[in-house]
């Protein structure tokens, strides 16, 4: 089987990591419960920033956000390792900018994810992910973003949403933790 995965906020806890970085950089103490209740992907409003200010903060913090100590979700790397050991193909499809692609791939390997360069796609916008997913003829795809998932739900593909506060409205099978995956796959059969 072919499995496709988004990276940020699907396999790794990027937004929460960025939230904590923002608190430190801005010398703030915004309560984490506000983050967990957020109904959108962007976090800048929690810090009183406009969209423009938030975009500037995000872009100016990418080095820290992407390459410091951002944690994978529990069992994410181990689950993908098991899939690979069972003979499944693992594909990564991320909208991370092109200039961060190679380093992201290296970081994923260092973090314990099974990565093959020819199965690692980056540098596209969210809309272009759909084209890559279709071209790869994936059997399963996992993502967190409603905009991506809603365009895939009517395709011949098993789509799962990684549970986040901003995607709770989606009526798509969801995964809360990576230790659930093999049970979900058994239910799908």
N, C-alpha and C positions, 0 to 999 in steps of 0.2 A: 504494500500500500504506500501511497505518497501522502505525506503529512506536511502541511505548510503552517508556518507560525510567524506572526508579527513578533517583534521583540519588545518594544517599549510598552509597559503596562499590560503586557500579555505574559511574557516570560520573566521580565525584570520589573521591579517596583520603582520605575523612573520618576513618576510624578510626585510620589511621596518623598523620594530622595530629594527632588528639586525643592519641594515645600520646606524641608528641613534646612537646605542650603540657603533658601531665601530668608528664612528666619534668622540665620546666623549673619548673612551678608548685610541684611537690613537692620540688624540689631533689634529684632522684634520677637514677640512671643505669641504669635497667632496660634490659637488652640487647635490641636490636631482634629478635634471633633468637627470643626468647620470644614476641614479638608474632606473628611469622610462623608459629609453631607452634600458636597459640591455636585451640582447637576450638570456640569460642563467640564470639558477636558482642560481648559485653561485655568491656571491657578492665580493669575495676577490680581483679580478682584479681591481676593482674600487679604491682599497687602495694600489695598487702596490705590492700585495702579490702573490707569486707563489701558485700553488694548495696545496702544502705541508704546506706552511705557513698559507694559508687560512683555511685548515682543522684543523690545530692546534689551530688557533684563534677561530674557530667555536666551537670545542670541549671544549676549555677552557672557553668559554663564555656561555655555555648552561644554566647554572643556571640563569644568568641574562636574556638571551634571552627567556627562557621558562616561568619564574616565576616572572618577574617584572611587568611592566605595559603594556604589549603587548595588543593592542586593538583588540577586535573583529571587523570585518567589520560592518558598519552600518546595522542595522536590522537583522543581522545574528541570534542572540539568539532569538529575537522575532519571526522571521519566523519559526524557528525550534519549538519554543513553540506552535505556532499556528498549525503546522503540527501535533504535539503530541495531542493537544486539539481536533483536528478533527479525532483522532483515528488512525493515521498513526504510523508505527514503525520507530524509528530513530536509526540508527546504525552509529558508528564512527569507521573508519578504518584508523589508522595512522601508519606511519613507525617510529614514535618516539621510541627510544631505550627502552627496557624492564624496565630498572632502573628508567625511567621517567613515566611509565604508570599510576601507582596509583595516583601520584601527579598531573599528567596532568588531569586525570579524576576529581579529587577534584577541581582543578583550573577551569575546564570547568563548573562545578556545581556552584562554587562561582561566576563565570562570568555570570551566568543566562541561560546556555544551559541545556536543558532537557536530563539528562544522566541516563541510567540504566547500572549497572555494567555488566550484561549479554549481553549487546549490545555495548560494548566498546572493540575494538580490537587494540592491539598495539604490538610493538616489532618485527615486521616483516620487510623485505626489500620490496622495491616497487614491485618486481616481485611476491612476495607472496600475496600481496594485491589482485591480480586477483583471486587467489584460494579462498580466504575468500569471496570475492564478489560473486563468482559463487556458493559457498556452501550455502550462505545466500539466494540465489535466489532473489536478490534485484530487485525492479521495476525501481528505479532511483539511479544513482550514480553521485556524484559531486567531481571533483578533479581539481588540477591545473597543474599537471606534465604531459608533453607530453608522457613520457615513459610508464606511467600507462594507460593513456587514449587511446593511440594508440592500446594497446593490448585488449581493451574492445569494441572498436567501432563496431566490427562485431558480437557481442554477443546479445542475446535477452534481451536487457537491454537499458533503456533510459539513455544515458550518456551525461553529460553537463560539459563543461570546465569553471572554474572560470577564467575570463579574467585576464591575466597577460602579461607583455611585452614579456616574453619568450615563450608564447604559441599562439601568434597571427597567426602563420602559420597553426594551426590546423583547419580543416574543420569539426568542431563538434559544435553542438548548444552551445552557450555560455551564461553565466550569468555575467553581469557586476556588478550588485548590488542585494542584497538579497531581496529588496522590489519588484523586478521583478518576483520572483519565481512563484507566484500564476497565474500571467498572462501567463508565459511560460507553466505552467502545463495545463492551459485551451487551449492553442494553440496545445499542444500535443495530446489532445483528439480527 
